[in-house]
Amino acid sequence: MIYYATDSNTRTTTYSIFMFSAVLMQSILALSFKSLNSQLFFLDISSVSAFTIFAVSFLVYDKYVWNRGIGWLRFSTIPDFSGEWVGYIDERQEFAQLGNTFVKKTQQLVAVQLHVSQTFRKISVNLKSMAISHSAKSRESECTTAGVFAEDSRRPKLVYTWIRSDLAGSGEFVRKAEGERVFLDGHYQSNYPRSGTIRVIQKQPGEQWFCGQVTTIENGEGEAYLGIHIPESALLPALKLMRGFLQEPEYGQFRLAQNSRDSGGFHMTIFDPAEFNSRRNPDLENYINQTFLWLRLIGLGKQSSGSDECYFCVIECEGAQKIRRNCGFGNRDMHATLGFKSIDLHNVPKGTNTMIAPMR
């Protein structure tokens, strides 16, 4: 973590309050210990120094208290950006050298993850692409300078520079609240040269997220469609909810039907076979095996028709909806089928209005 700059004057005020409080507390303790020593002659307790009181109390404030408050009263006016954020570089532009010239390349929907750790005095910022393995140290970007600005209290700003062994650059984000969710909108640039616009959403405690690769999948009839494979581990909370609505051996029968149809796996469909084969937009090929999307697993959904029933995990995936819109299609109820009685029910709503139990 590094020290960061801010346009708020809260630090000067805070240091003054803590120092005054430490001196006052030290004086009170000194008088108390003096009185106690005079009454109990066998004791000789020394007062704690004002510096020690200041250091301990400020350390607690710096790490655990500064971004909290009581009602409308906040303990600091410095904006808090800490947390896990997920989203996309909506459009990334770079110039690749081709012989003696540079060719402009544009890529859309680059999935990213932003981690911000912040205290009253220090901050660390790490932005990484989910399409790149970051196991090697050389691929990790390190925040070198940062500033947090609150001139516009409704739209605070985070600005930082970063460096790694092969690149250097900068980023700038503005925090916005939209309904109950918090977003960061911004842009970044590097000396590659590369630049892009970014939008990320803050993860909330207890939410289930998964980042998967867009790929072609075949159904039992050999028809190709576009989707994302989802590991069973990511869907375990939804499967646990499903088990709560079905008795054995019914649960096993539902799971066996889905397992047989989908060859033991789970997936989310972006384009069904008919849509995929229509290929309205040739740009669709640019997403296959090249794009990663963030999926938020919302809860357990259910649909029924006569004696047939199906259970599925309701999914929110703005990236998939954007691909559909870019290719001339409307939105689709994103979901992952978990089980069905005899046949899966298609062409029925499978959105949030069909949810019977939230994921958390």
C-alpha positions as CSV (number, residue, x, y, z in Angstrom):
1,M,0.0,0.0,0.0
2,I,1.1,3.6,-0.7
3,Y,0.2,7.0,0.8
4,Y,-2.3,8.9,-1.2
5,A,-3.2,12.5,-1.7
6,T,-6.6,14.0,-1.1
7,D,-8.3,17.4,-1.5
8,S,-10.1,17.0,1.8
9,N,-8.8,19.0,4.8
10,T,-10.0,16.2,7.1
11,R,-6.5,15.0,7.8
12,T,-5.3,18.2,9.5
13,T,-8.5,18.3,11.6
14,T,-8.2,14.6,12.5
15,Y,-4.6,14.8,13.6
16,S,-5.3,17.8,15.7
17,I,-8.3,16.1,17.4
18,F,-6.3,13.0,18.1
19,M,-3.3,14.9,19.5
20,F,-5.5,17.1,21.7
21,S,-7.5,14.0,23.0
22,A,-4.3,12.1,23.7
23,V,-2.8,15.0,25.8
24,L,-6.1,15.4,27.6
25,M,-6.4,11.6,28.3
26,Q,-2.8,11.5,29.4
27,S,-3.4,14.3,31.9
28,I,-6.5,12.5,33.3
29,L,-4.6,9.2,33.6
30,A,-1.7,10.9,35.3
31,L,-3.9,12.5,38.0
32,S,-5.8,9.2,38.4
33,F,-2.5,7.2,38.9
34,K,-1.1,9.8,41.2
35,S,-4.2,9.5,43.4
36,L,-4.1,5.8,43.3
37,N,-0.4,5.6,44.2
38,S,-1.0,7.9,47.2
39,Q,-3.8,5.7,48.6
40,L,-2.0,2.4,47.9
41,F,1.6,3.0,49.0
42,F,2.8,-0.3,47.7
43,L,1.9,0.7,44.1
44,D,3.9,2.8,41.8
45,I,2.0,3.1,38.5
46,S,3.3,5.4,35.8
47,S,1.0,7.1,33.4
48,V,0.9,6.2,29.7
49,S,2.6,8.8,27.5
50,A,0.5,11.0,25.2
51,F,2.4,9.7,22.2
52,T,1.4,6.1,23.0
53,I,-2.2,7.0,23.4
54,F,-2.1,8.9,20.1
55,A,-0.4,6.1,18.3
56,V,-2.7,3.3,19.4
57,S,-6.0,5.3,19.0
58,F,-5.0,6.6,15.6
59,L,-3.9,3.1,14.4
60,V,-7.4,1.8,15.3
61,Y,-9.1,4.8,13.5
62,D,-6.8,4.5,10.5
63,K,-7.7,0.8,9.8
64,Y,-11.2,0.3,11.2
65,V,-13.1,3.5,12.0
66,W,-12.3,6.2,9.5
67,N,-14.9,5.1,6.8
68,R,-17.7,4.6,9.3
69,G,-20.2,6.9,10.9
70,I,-23.2,7.3,13.2
71,G,-26.3,8.2,11.2
72,W,-25.5,11.1,9.0
73,L,-22.3,12.0,10.9
74,R,-19.2,10.5,9.1
75,F,-15.9,10.1,10.8
76,S,-14.0,11.3,7.7
77,T,-14.8,13.2,4.6
78,I,-12.4,11.2,2.5
79,P,-14.3,9.0,0.0
80,D,-14.0,5.2,0.5
81,F,-13.3,3.2,-2.7
82,S,-12.3,0.0,-1.0
83,G,-13.8,-3.3,-2.1
84,E,-14.0,-5.8,-5.0
85,W,-15.3,-4.4,-8.3
86,V,-16.1,-6.4,-11.4
87,G,-17.1,-5.3,-14.9
88,Y,-15.7,-4.5,-18.3
89,I,-13.4,-2.4,-20.4
90,D,-16.3,-1.4,-22.7
91,E,-13.9,-0.5,-25.5
92,R,-10.2,-1.0,-25.6
93,Q,-8.0,0.6,-28.3
94,E,-4.4,-0.2,-29.0
95,F,-1.9,0.3,-31.8
96,A,0.0,-2.8,-32.8
97,Q,3.1,-2.5,-35.0
98,L,2.9,-4.1,-38.4
99,G,6.1,-3.7,-40.2
100,N,6.9,0.0,-40.3
101,T,3.4,1.1,-39.5
102,F,1.0,0.9,-36.5
103,V,-2.4,-0.6,-37.0
104,K,-5.3,0.4,-34.7
105,K,-7.1,-2.5,-33.0
106,T,-10.4,-2.2,-31.1
107,Q,-11.7,-4.8,-28.6
108,Q,-15.0,-4.7,-26.8
109,L,-16.1,-6.3,-23.5
110,V,-12.8,-7.1,-21.8
111,A,-13.7,-8.5,-18.4
112,V,-11.8,-7.0,-15.6
113,Q,-11.6,-7.2,-11.8
114,L,-10.6,-4.2,-9.7
115,H,-9.4,-4.6,-6.1
116,V,-9.0,-1.5,-3.9
117,S,-7.7,-1.7,-0.3
118,Q,-7.9,1.7,1.4
119,T,-7.3,3.1,4.9
120,F,-7.3,6.7,6.1
121,R,-3.7,7.2,4.9
122,K,-2.9,4.4,2.4
123,I,-4.3,2.7,-0.6
124,S,-3.6,-0.1,-3.1
125,V,-5.2,-0.4,-6.5
126,N,-5.0,-3.5,-8.7
127,L,-6.8,-3.8,-12.0
128,K,-6.5,-7.0,-14.0
129,S,-8.0,-8.6,-17.1
130,M,-9.8,-11.9,-16.5
131,A,-8.6,-13.1,-19.9
132,I,-5.0,-13.1,-18.8
133,S,-3.2,-15.3,-16.3
134,H,-1.6,-13.2,-13.6
135,S,0.4,-16.0,-12.0
136,A,3.7,-14.4,-13.0
137,K,4.8,-11.4,-11.1
138,S,5.7,-9.6,-14.3
139,R,1.9,-9.4,-15.1
140,E,1.0,-7.7,-11.9
141,S,0.5,-4.0,-12.0
142,E,1.6,-2.0,-8.9
143,C,0.0,1.3,-7.9
144,T,2.7,3.9,-7.5
145,T,0.8,7.1,-6.9
146,A,-2.8,7.8,-6.1
147,G,-5.3,10.6,-5.3
148,V,-8.8,10.5,-3.8
149,F,-10.8,13.7,-4.5
150,A,-14.2,14.7,-3.1
151,E,-14.7,18.2,-4.5
152,D,-18.0,16.8,-5.9
153,S,-19.3,14.8,-2.9
154,R,-21.8,13.0,-5.1
155,R,-19.2,11.9,-7.7
156,P,-15.9,11.3,-5.9
157,K,-12.9,10.5,-8.0
158,L,-10.0,8.0,-7.7
159,V,-6.9,8.8,-9.8
160,Y,-3.8,6.6,-9.8
161,T,-0.7,5.6,-11.8
162,W,0.7,2.1,-12.0
163,I,3.8,0.3,-13.2
164,R,5.0,-3.2,-13.9
165,S,8.1,-4.7,-15.6
166,D,6.8,-4.1,-19.1
167,L,4.2,-1.4,-18.9
168,A,3.2,1.8,-17.1
169,G,0.0,3.8,-17.2
170,S,-2.7,5.6,-15.3
171,G,-6.4,5.2,-14.5
172,E,-9.2,7.5,-13.3
173,F,-12.6,6.4,-11.9
174,V,-15.7,8.3,-10.8
175,R,-18.0,6.7,-8.2
176,K,-21.7,6.8,-8.9
177,A,-24.7,5.4,-7.1
178,E,-27.5,4.1,-9.3
179,G,-30.4,2.8,-7.2
180,E,-29.0,0.4,-4.7
181,R,-25.9,-0.4,-6.6
182,V,-22.5,1.5,-6.7
183,F,-20.5,1.8,-10.0
184,L,-17.1,3.2,-11.0
185,D,-17.0,4.8,-14.4
186,G,-13.6,5.7,-15.8
187,H,-10.8,5.2,-18.3
188,Y,-7.2,4.0,-18.4
189,Q,-4.2,4.4,-20.6
190,S,-0.8,2.8,-20.9
191,N,2.4,3.4,-22.9
192,Y,1.7,0.2,-25.0
193,P,0.0,2.4,-26.4
194,R,-3.4,1.3,-25.2
195,S,-6.5,3.0,-23.7
196,G,-10.0,2.1,-22.8
197,T,-13.2,3.1,-21.0
198,I,-14.2,1.1,-18.0
199,R,-17.3,0.4,-16.0
200,V,-17.3,-1.8,-12.9
201,I,-19.9,-2.6,-10.2
202,Q,-19.1,-3.2,-6.5
203,K,-19.6,-6.7,-5.2
204,Q,-21.9,-6.9,-2.3
205,P,-21.4,-9.4,0.7
206,G,-22.9,-12.8,0.0
207,E,-23.2,-12.3,-3.8
208,Q,-22.2,-15.2,-6.1
209,W,-20.2,-14.2,-9.2
210,F,-18.5,-16.3,-11.9
211,C,-16.4,-15.2,-14.9
212,G,-16.6,-17.6,-17.9
213,Q,-15.4,-17.8,-21.5
214,V,-17.8,-17.4,-24.4
215,T,-17.7,-20.5,-26.5
216,T,-19.6,-22.7,-28.9
217,I,-21.5,-25.7,-27.4
218,E,-23.4,-28.6,-29.1
219,N,-26.7,-30.0,-27.9
220,G,-27.7,-33.6,-28.1
221,E,-28.8,-33.2,-31.8
222,G,-25.4,-31.9,-32.7
223,E,-26.7,-28.3,-33.2
224,A,-24.2,-25.5,-32.3
225,Y,-25.1,-22.6,-30.1
226,L,-23.2,-19.9,-28.1
227,G,-22.9,-20.0,-24.4
228,I,-20.7,-20.3,-21.3
229,H,-19.8,-23.4,-19.4
230,I,-20.4,-23.1,-15.6
231,P,-18.6,-25.4,-13.2
232,E,-20.7,-27.3,-10.7
233,S,-18.8,-25.6,-7.8
234,A,-20.2,-22.2,-8.8
235,L,-23.8,-23.6,-8.8
236,L,-23.6,-25.5,-5.5
237,P,-25.6,-22.8,-3.6
238,A,-28.4,-23.0,-6.2
239,L,-28.4,-26.8,-6.2
240,K,-28.7,-26.7,-2.4
241,L,-31.7,-24.5,-2.7
242,M,-33.2,-26.9,-5.3
243,R,-32.7,-29.8,-3.0
244,G,-34.8,-28.0,-0.4
245,F,-37.8,-28.0,-2.7
246,L,-37.6,-31.6,-3.8
247,Q,-37.7,-34.8,-1.8
248,E,-35.5,-37.8,-2.6
249,P,-35.6,-39.6,-5.0
250,E,-37.3,-36.8,-7.0
251,Y,-34.3,-34.6,-6.7
252,G,-32.1,-37.3,-8.1
253,Q,-34.5,-37.9,-11.0
254,F,-34.5,-34.2,-11.9
255,R,-30.7,-34.0,-11.7
256,L,-30.3,-37.2,-13.8
257,A,-32.5,-35.8,-16.6
258,Q,-30.4,-32.6,-16.8
259,N,-27.1,-34.4,-16.4
260,S,-28.0,-36.8,-19.3
261,R,-29.0,-34.1,-21.6
262,D,-26.1,-31.8,-21.0
263,S,-23.4,-34.5,-20.7
264,G,-22.7,-33.9,-17.0
265,G,-22.2,-30.1,-17.2
266,F,-23.9,-26.8,-16.8
267,H,-24.1,-23.8,-19.1
268,M,-25.7,-20.5,-19.8
269,T,-27.1,-20.0,-23.3
270,I,-26.4,-16.6,-25.0
271,F,-27.7,-17.6,-28.5
272,D,-29.8,-20.6,-29.0
273,P,-29.2,-22.8,-32.2
274,A,-31.6,-20.9,-34.3
275,E,-30.3,-17.5,-33.4
276,F,-26.7,-18.7,-33.7
277,N,-27.1,-20.1,-37.1
278,S,-28.8,-17.0,-38.4
279,R,-25.6,-15.0,-37.8
280,R,-27.1,-11.6,-38.2
281,N,-23.9,-9.9,-37.4
282,P,-20.5,-11.1,-38.6
283,D,-18.9,-9.5,-35.6
284,L,-20.3,-12.3,-33.5
285,E,-17.2,-14.3,-34.5
286,N,-15.0,-11.8,-32.6
287,Y,-16.5,-12.9,-29.3
288,I,-16.1,-16.7,-29.6
289,N,-13.3,-18.0,-27.4
290,Q,-12.0,-14.4,-27.0
291,T,-14.4,-12.9,-24.6
292,F,-15.0,-13.5,-20.9
293,L,-18.2,-12.4,-19.2
294,W,-19.2,-11.8,-15.6
295,L,-22.2,-13.8,-14.4
296,R,-24.1,-12.9,-11.2
297,L,-26.0,-15.9,-9.9
298,I,-29.1,-14.5,-8.4
299,G,-31.3,-17.3,-7.2
300,L,-33.3,-20.4,-7.9
301,G,-36.1,-20.2,-10.5
302,K,-38.9,-22.6,-11.3
303,Q,-41.4,-23.1,-14.2
304,S,-44.1,-25.6,-14.7
305,S,-46.5,-26.7,-17.4
306,G,-49.0,-29.4,-16.7
307,S,-47.0,-32.2,-15.0
308,D,-43.7,-31.0,-16.2
309,E,-41.4,-28.9,-14.0
310,C,-37.9,-27.4,-14.4
311,Y,-35.5,-25.7,-12.0
312,F,-32.8,-23.3,-13.0
313,C,-30.4,-20.7,-11.6
314,V,-31.5,-17.2,-12.6
315,I,-28.5,-15.2,-13.9
316,E,-27.7,-11.6,-14.5
317,C,-25.2,-11.0,-17.3
318,E,-25.1,-7.6,-18.8
319,G,-22.2,-8.6,-21.0
320,A,-24.2,-11.3,-22.7
321,Q,-27.1,-8.9,-23.2
322,K,-24.8,-6.4,-24.8
323,I,-23.4,-9.0,-27.2
324,R,-27.0,-9.8,-28.2
325,R,-27.9,-6.2,-28.8
326,N,-24.7,-5.6,-30.8
327,C,-25.7,-8.5,-33.0
328,G,-29.2,-7.3,-33.6
329,F,-31.1,-9.4,-31.0
330,G,-33.1,-8.4,-28.0
331,N,-32.5,-9.3,-24.4
332,R,-32.8,-12.9,-23.2
333,D,-33.6,-14.4,-19.7
334,M,-30.2,-15.7,-18.8
335,H,-30.2,-18.9,-16.7
336,A,-28.5,-22.3,-16.1
337,T,-30.8,-25.3,-16.1
338,L,-30.4,-27.4,-12.9
339,G,-32.9,-30.1,-13.4
340,F,-36.3,-31.1,-15.0
341,K,-38.9,-33.8,-14.6
342,S,-39.2,-35.2,-18.1
343,I,-38.5,-32.3,-20.5
344,D,-37.0,-28.9,-20.2
345,L,-39.4,-26.1,-20.7
346,H,-38.3,-23.7,-23.4
347,N,-39.9,-20.4,-24.7
348,V,-41.1,-19.6,-21.2
349,P,-39.9,-16.7,-18.9
350,K,-36.9,-17.6,-16.8
351,G,-36.0,-14.2,-15.4
352,T,-36.1,-12.7,-11.9
353,N,-40.0,-12.9,-11.8
354,T,-39.8,-16.7,-11.8
355,M,-37.4,-16.8,-8.8
356,I,-38.6,-18.8,-5.8
357,A,-35.5,-18.4,-3.6
358,P,-32.7,-15.9,-3.6
359,M,-29.1,-17.1,-3.6
360,R,-28.4,-15.6,-0.2
